[in-house]
């Protein structure tokens, strides 16, 4: 089971990011690093707000890995998420 989370951020530049998340990957990460149990992991997978937060944390840890496109020079000091979606 996979989901894709997309973000477009704006300031004086624009960037787009795509995070493909596999349920087994998120389960392994949250159980190992956040001491989540199965029910808490399922809650993260089913709750769009928690999934957005998880995906944004992945982007902040390694933005180059998830960046699709960038227009202009940017940083993350004043990022505004212009658009996001879960597919």
Secondary structure, DSSP 8 states (H G I E B T S, - for coil): -EEEEEEEEESSSEEEEEEEEEHHHHHHHHHHHS---HHHHHHHHH-HHHHHHHHHHHHHH-HHHHEEEEES---STT-EEEEEEE-
